[in-house]
Amino acid sequence: MLHAAAMLTGLFVIWLALTQRGLSPVELGAAFFVALVCVLFAHRFGGVGRAFARAPQLLLLRLKRAGVVALGAFATVRAALAADVTLKPALVRVRSRVTGAGARAALAEMISAAPGQVVVEADSEGLLLHVNDEDGVDAAALGALEADVLGAISQEAPA
């Protein structure tokens, strides 16, 4: 997906740079249309992977999690302003049912988006998380997130 998005954006910018006619709605529409035709052409001949088709589902999942991320950010700011932060940092190993490399990356990105947890390693057995508060790790929430990711995308072959 990253390759297709980069190709779409790059072709769009190149079109605008080469035509140098301004940013009228017609020019923007033409640039987008030409870039989209190029991406569809690449998709037809194997230049775009299955991840490109999963992008809408992952975008909806990210929008669904925006509230969780915002609440985590506000809680972090509130704790910092209160100056009574007691942290118990730790490395936590989480086993995962996610098998494809793209699905593992999506799960790692979703976990790392919220403050307090960041994925430091992802392999075929699971994820290694660095957490700010070891006692605050919610296994049920991580399981629900994993189920959401599995539901949003189809499994791809392990890489």
C-alpha positions, 0 to 999 in steps of 0.5 A: 500500500505504501508503494501505491500511495507514494506512487499516487502522491508522487505522480500527482505532484509531478503532474502539478510541477510539470504543468505549472498552470496553477491550482485550479479545480480542473488542474487538480482534477486532471492531476488526480485522474492521471495519477489514479490511471497510472496507479490502476495501470500498475495495479493491473500489471502487478505493481500494487499489492493486496495491502492497497485494497485493505487501506479503506478498512484500516482507515476506518479502524484508525478513525474508530480508535481516534477516541482511544488515542485522544483520551490517552493523550489527554490522560498523559498531559493531565498526569504530567501537569499533576506531577504525581506520575508514578511509572513502572516501565517494563517490556511485555511480551504479547502473543498474537494470532496475527500471521501476515507481515502486513497484519503484524505491522498494522497491529503494531501501528495501532498499539503504538499510536496510543500513549503509554505503549510502543511496539519495539519488536514484532515477529512471527510469535508476537509483539514485544511492547515497552509500556510505561506502567506494567500494571496498566496493561489491559490484556482484554483491550489488546485482545479486542484490538487484535480481533479488530485488526484481524476483522479489518484485513484479510491475512496475507502470506507470512513474509 
